[in-house]
Amino acid sequence: MTTPLLELKHVTKIFGTKKDQTVALDDMTLALNETFPKIITVAGESGSGKSTTGMLLLGFYGPTMGEVLFRGRPLYELKGADLFQFRRDVQAVFQDPFAVYNPFYLVDNLLSIPIKNFKLASSKSEARELMEEALERVGLRPAETLGRYPHQLSGGQRQRIAVARALLLKPKLLITDEPVSMVDASLRSTILKALRGLNKEFGTPIFYITHDLTTAYHISDYIIILYRGSVMEAGNVDTIIKDPQHPYTKLLVSSIPWPDPDLVWGGAEDMIQKSQVAFKAITGCKFAPRCPYRMDICDTKPPDLYLLERDRAAACYLSMDNAVLPREELTSLFAEA
């Protein structure tokens, strides 16, 4: 069996003190393989643990419990050449297209520094050619982009430069955290197309973090729905968005503003009002206080993941007649993984 490129192994991340704790991620096991060129989305509302998952995978957070592994080795142990390889193989595109830039340097630096550090070119002219090619692939004109400071470019331009940097390095895995949430709607398709191009042309797996099920549906192959740090539903994105089974997934899908003026968005408002219930005392299903299908068993213990189809599972007692999928086998839902 091939060792995963990057793996969360029974990872829990807790913020705060003993008296006031927030469980951002709860016993998550997930393997991401470089030989699996698909786009896997992790989605959910604010506070669901999406960005925490990405930060753990990138090594920006350390797990409270469990391990984050790069090619089978604990991420925090990596040093020297191994850490250098991790930084090349795993790249990221973040939400804020301004925060990744030093305002005192030209935007050229974002592209030229990795070219230099990773020895991607043998001359300045070759480096310039690589930079221009990467920019053109994300819809930017090098003559209008290079030589400028970050504040002289729009948010959409800055974000596309960040994507161009990822294209330049040809990583083994790309982690994107809300990459289109702060750009104009007209530019989202350009950025998503560039990400899809990286995925298809180079076979680069992408771990796509978003609260937006609309973009998740259009770009992803598989999806993981998180709620308060736990997996609610996971599997094939087309099946889940078109026919959600977990009540929380139904809530999210019902909140999508489909282009139909006669369509009534159902159920979301009532369930959101129930979110005011205090969560700290919950010993059963985390979504139970907001769920219209709540049963006594929901307050007793957290539900298992139940296998609905070969590539789909839901953590809901409404599906308890199905076989249990051990949570450490979550990756098995993704075909060919």
C-alpha positions as CSV (number, residue, x, y, z in Angstrom):
1,M,0.0,0.0,0.0
2,T,1.3,3.4,-1.0
3,T,2.2,5.8,1.9
4,P,0.0,8.9,1.7
5,L,1.7,12.1,0.8
6,L,0.0,13.9,3.7
7,E,-2.2,12.4,6.5
8,L,-4.2,13.3,9.5
9,K,-4.2,10.4,11.9
10,H,-6.8,10.7,14.7
11,V,-6.2,14.4,15.0
12,T,-7.9,16.5,17.5
13,K,-7.3,20.3,17.8
14,I,-8.5,22.1,20.9
15,F,-8.2,25.9,21.4
16,G,-8.6,27.7,24.7
17,T,-8.1,26.8,28.4
18,K,-9.4,23.8,30.4
19,K,-12.3,26.0,31.6
20,D,-13.1,27.4,28.2
21,Q,-12.3,25.0,25.4
22,T,-13.2,24.9,21.8
23,V,-12.8,21.6,19.9
24,A,-12.0,22.8,16.4
25,L,-11.3,19.4,15.0
26,D,-12.5,16.1,16.6
27,D,-10.6,12.8,15.9
28,M,-10.1,13.3,12.2
29,T,-8.4,10.7,10.1
30,L,-7.8,11.6,6.4
31,A,-5.2,10.6,3.9
32,L,-4.2,12.7,0.8
33,N,-2.3,10.8,-1.9
34,E,-0.2,12.3,-4.6
35,T,-1.4,9.5,-7.0
36,F,-5.0,10.5,-6.6
37,P,-5.4,13.6,-8.9
38,K,-8.9,14.7,-7.7
39,I,-10.2,17.7,-5.9
40,I,-11.5,17.0,-2.4
41,T,-13.5,19.8,-0.7
42,V,-14.0,20.3,3.0
43,A,-17.1,22.5,3.5
44,G,-19.2,23.9,6.3
45,E,-20.2,27.1,8.0
46,S,-18.0,29.3,10.0
47,G,-16.5,27.5,13.0
48,S,-16.9,24.1,11.5
49,G,-13.1,23.4,11.5
50,K,-12.4,23.8,7.8
51,S,-9.5,26.2,8.0
52,T,-8.1,24.5,11.1
53,T,-7.9,21.3,9.0
54,G,-5.9,23.2,6.4
55,M,-3.6,24.8,9.0
56,L,-2.8,21.4,10.5
57,L,-2.0,19.9,7.1
58,L,0.3,22.8,6.4
59,G,2.0,22.6,9.8
60,F,0.9,26.0,11.0
61,Y,-0.9,24.4,13.9
62,G,0.2,21.4,15.9
63,P,-2.4,18.8,16.9
64,T,-3.6,18.6,20.4
65,M,-3.9,14.8,20.0
66,G,-3.0,12.6,17.1
67,E,-0.4,13.0,14.3
68,V,0.0,14.9,11.1
69,L,2.3,12.8,8.8
70,F,4.2,13.7,5.6
71,R,5.2,10.6,3.7
72,G,4.7,8.6,6.9
73,R,6.8,10.9,9.1
74,P,5.5,13.3,11.8
75,L,5.4,16.8,10.2
76,Y,6.9,18.5,13.3
77,E,10.0,16.3,13.1
78,L,10.9,17.4,9.5
79,K,14.2,19.3,9.2
80,G,16.7,20.3,6.6
81,A,16.2,18.6,3.2
82,D,13.0,16.8,4.3
83,L,11.4,20.1,5.4
84,F,12.5,21.8,2.2
85,Q,10.9,18.9,0.2
86,F,7.6,19.3,2.1
87,R,7.5,23.1,1.4
88,R,7.9,22.4,-2.3
89,D,5.5,19.4,-2.5
90,V,2.7,21.0,-0.5
91,Q,1.7,24.5,-1.6
92,A,-1.2,26.8,-0.5
93,V,-3.4,29.5,-1.8
94,F,-5.1,31.5,1.0
95,Q,-8.3,33.6,1.3
96,D,-6.8,37.1,1.6
97,P,-4.9,37.9,-1.6
98,F,-3.2,40.8,0.1
99,A,-1.9,39.2,3.3
100,V,0.7,37.0,1.5
101,Y,2.5,40.0,0.0
102,N,5.1,42.3,1.5
103,P,3.9,45.8,0.5
104,F,7.5,47.0,0.2
105,Y,8.5,44.5,-2.5
106,L,7.4,44.2,-6.1
107,V,5.0,41.4,-6.8
108,D,7.8,39.8,-8.9
109,N,9.2,38.6,-5.6
110,L,6.4,36.2,-5.0
111,L,7.4,34.4,-8.2
112,S,11.2,35.0,-8.4
113,I,12.0,33.8,-4.8
114,P,10.6,30.2,-5.2
115,I,12.3,30.0,-8.7
116,K,15.6,30.9,-6.9
117,N,15.1,28.8,-3.8
118,F,14.0,25.7,-5.7
119,K,16.5,26.2,-8.6
120,L,13.8,26.1,-11.2
121,A,15.8,28.2,-13.7
122,S,19.5,28.4,-14.7
123,S,19.4,32.0,-15.8
124,K,17.5,35.3,-15.3
125,S,16.0,35.1,-18.8
126,E,14.7,31.5,-18.1
127,A,13.3,32.7,-14.8
128,R,11.6,35.6,-16.5
129,E,10.1,33.2,-19.1
130,L,8.8,30.9,-16.4
131,M,7.2,33.8,-14.6
132,E,5.5,35.2,-17.7
133,E,4.2,31.7,-18.7
134,A,2.7,31.2,-15.2
135,L,1.0,34.6,-15.3
136,E,-0.5,34.1,-18.7
137,R,-2.0,30.8,-17.7
138,V,-4.1,32.5,-15.0
139,G,-5.2,35.2,-17.4
140,L,-2.7,38.0,-16.5
141,R,-0.6,40.1,-18.8
142,P,3.0,40.0,-17.6
143,A,3.7,43.5,-18.9
144,E,0.8,44.9,-16.8
145,T,1.6,42.8,-13.8
146,L,5.4,42.5,-13.2
147,G,7.2,45.5,-11.9
148,R,4.2,46.6,-9.7
149,Y,3.6,46.8,-6.0
150,P,0.8,44.8,-4.4
151,H,-1.4,48.0,-3.8
152,Q,-1.2,48.8,-7.5
153,L,-3.1,45.6,-8.3
154,S,-6.7,44.5,-7.7
155,G,-7.6,41.7,-5.3
156,G,-8.3,39.4,-8.2
157,Q,-5.0,40.1,-9.8
158,R,-3.1,39.4,-6.5
159,Q,-5.0,36.2,-6.0
160,R,-4.3,35.0,-9.5
161,I,-0.6,35.7,-8.9
162,A,-0.7,33.4,-5.9
163,V,-2.3,30.7,-8.1
164,A,0.4,31.3,-10.7
165,R,3.0,30.7,-8.0
166,A,1.5,27.3,-7.3
167,L,1.5,26.5,-11.1
168,L,5.1,27.5,-11.2
169,L,6.2,25.0,-8.5
170,K,4.0,22.1,-9.8
171,P,3.4,20.8,-6.2
172,K,2.3,17.3,-5.3
173,L,-0.6,18.7,-3.4
174,L,-2.3,22.1,-3.3
175,I,-4.3,23.3,-0.3
176,T,-6.6,26.2,-1.0
177,D,-8.5,28.1,1.8
178,E,-11.4,30.1,0.4
179,P,-9.4,31.1,-2.6
180,V,-12.3,33.0,-4.4
181,S,-14.2,34.4,-1.4
182,M,-12.6,37.9,-1.6
183,V,-12.6,38.4,-5.3
184,D,-15.3,39.7,-7.7
185,A,-17.8,37.1,-9.0
186,S,-16.5,37.8,-12.5
187,L,-13.0,36.6,-11.6
188,R,-14.0,33.5,-9.7
189,S,-14.4,31.4,-12.8
190,T,-10.9,32.4,-14.0
191,I,-9.3,31.4,-10.7
192,L,-11.3,28.2,-10.5
193,K,-10.4,27.4,-14.1
194,A,-6.7,27.9,-13.3
195,L,-7.0,25.5,-10.3
196,R,-8.8,22.9,-12.4
197,G,-6.0,23.4,-15.1
198,L,-3.3,22.6,-12.4
199,N,-5.3,19.6,-11.3
200,K,-5.9,18.2,-14.8
201,E,-2.7,19.1,-16.6
202,F,-0.2,18.1,-13.9
203,G,-2.4,15.6,-12.0
204,T,-2.1,17.7,-8.9
205,P,-4.6,16.8,-6.1
206,I,-6.3,19.8,-4.5
207,F,-7.7,20.1,-1.0
208,Y,-10.3,22.8,-1.4
209,I,-11.6,24.6,1.7
210,T,-14.8,26.6,1.4
211,H,-18.1,27.6,2.9
212,D,-19.5,28.0,-0.6
213,L,-21.3,24.9,-1.8
214,T,-21.8,26.5,-5.2
215,T,-18.1,26.6,-6.1
216,A,-17.5,23.3,-4.3
217,Y,-20.1,21.7,-6.6
218,H,-18.5,23.1,-9.8
219,I,-14.9,22.3,-9.0
220,S,-14.8,19.3,-6.7
221,D,-14.9,15.5,-7.2
222,Y,-15.5,14.7,-3.5
223,I,-16.7,16.6,-0.5
224,I,-16.5,16.4,3.3
225,I,-19.1,18.2,5.3
226,L,-17.8,19.4,8.7
227,Y,-19.8,20.6,11.6
228,R,-18.1,21.7,14.8
229,G,-15.0,19.7,14.0
230,S,-16.8,16.4,13.1
231,V,-17.7,14.8,9.7
232,M,-21.4,14.9,9.1
233,E,-21.4,13.6,5.5
234,A,-18.8,12.7,2.9
235,G,-18.4,11.2,-0.5
236,N,-19.2,12.0,-4.1
237,V,-19.9,15.7,-4.5
238,D,-22.5,15.4,-7.2
239,T,-24.5,12.9,-5.2
240,I,-24.3,14.8,-1.9
241,I,-25.3,18.2,-3.3
242,K,-28.1,16.9,-5.4
243,D,-29.5,14.5,-2.8
244,P,-28.2,15.4,0.7
245,Q,-29.0,12.9,3.4
246,H,-27.6,14.4,6.6
247,P,-29.9,17.2,8.1
248,Y,-27.0,19.6,8.3
249,T,-26.1,19.0,4.7
250,K,-29.7,19.6,3.8
251,L,-29.5,22.9,5.7
252,L,-26.4,24.0,3.7
253,V,-27.9,23.0,0.4
254,S,-31.2,24.7,1.1
255,S,-29.2,27.9,1.7
256,I,-27.7,27.9,-1.8
257,P,-29.2,30.8,-3.8
258,W,-30.2,28.9,-6.9
259,P,-31.1,31.1,-9.9
260,D,-34.8,30.5,-9.6
261,P,-37.1,33.3,-8.2
262,D,-39.9,30.8,-7.5
263,L,-37.7,28.5,-5.4
264,V,-38.3,28.7,-1.7
265,W,-35.2,28.2,0.5
266,G,-36.5,25.7,2.9
267,G,-35.7,24.8,6.5
268,A,-32.6,27.0,7.0
269,E,-34.1,29.7,9.1
270,D,-35.8,27.5,11.6
271,M,-32.6,25.4,12.1
272,I,-30.4,28.5,12.4
273,Q,-32.6,29.8,15.2
274,K,-32.0,26.7,17.1
275,S,-28.2,27.3,17.0
276,Q,-28.5,29.5,20.1
277,V,-28.6,26.3,22.3
278,A,-25.5,26.0,24.4
279,F,-23.2,23.3,22.9
280,K,-20.8,22.6,25.7
281,A,-23.2,20.2,27.4
282,I,-23.8,18.0,24.3
283,T,-22.8,14.4,24.7
284,G,-24.5,13.1,21.6
285,C,-24.8,14.4,18.1
286,K,-23.4,17.9,17.8
287,F,-26.1,18.9,15.4
288,A,-29.0,17.6,17.5
289,P,-29.9,21.0,19.0
290,R,-30.6,22.4,15.5
291,C,-32.0,19.2,14.0
292,P,-35.7,18.9,13.1
293,Y,-35.4,15.1,13.1
294,R,-33.9,14.9,16.6
295,M,-34.6,11.6,18.5
296,D,-33.7,10.5,22.0
297,I,-30.8,8.5,20.8
298,C,-29.3,11.6,19.3
299,D,-28.7,13.0,22.9
300,T,-27.0,9.8,24.1
301,K,-23.9,9.4,22.0
302,P,-22.4,10.7,18.7
303,P,-23.6,8.7,15.7
304,D,-21.2,6.5,13.7
305,L,-20.5,7.1,10.0
306,Y,-23.0,5.0,8.2
307,L,-22.2,3.8,4.6
308,L,-25.0,4.8,2.4
309,E,-23.3,3.9,-0.9
310,R,-19.9,2.7,-1.9
311,D,-18.7,6.3,-2.1
312,R,-20.9,8.0,0.4
313,A,-21.5,8.0,4.2
314,A,-23.4,10.1,6.8
315,A,-23.1,10.5,10.5
316,C,-26.8,10.4,11.3
317,Y,-29.1,8.0,13.2
318,L,-31.6,8.3,10.4
319,S,-29.2,6.1,8.5
320,M,-28.4,3.7,11.2
321,D,-29.8,0.7,9.3
322,N,-26.7,0.8,7.1
323,A,-23.3,-0.6,7.8
324,V,-20.9,1.4,9.9
325,L,-17.9,2.9,8.2
326,P,-15.0,3.2,10.7
327,R,-14.0,6.9,10.8
328,E,-10.4,6.0,10.1
329,E,-11.5,4.6,6.8
330,L,-13.0,7.9,5.6
331,T,-10.6,8.0,2.6
332,S,-12.1,4.8,1.3
333,L,-15.1,6.8,0.2
334,F,-13.0,8.4,-2.5
335,A,-12.7,6.1,-5.5
336,E,-9.2,5.0,-6.4
337,A,-7.8,6.6,-3.3
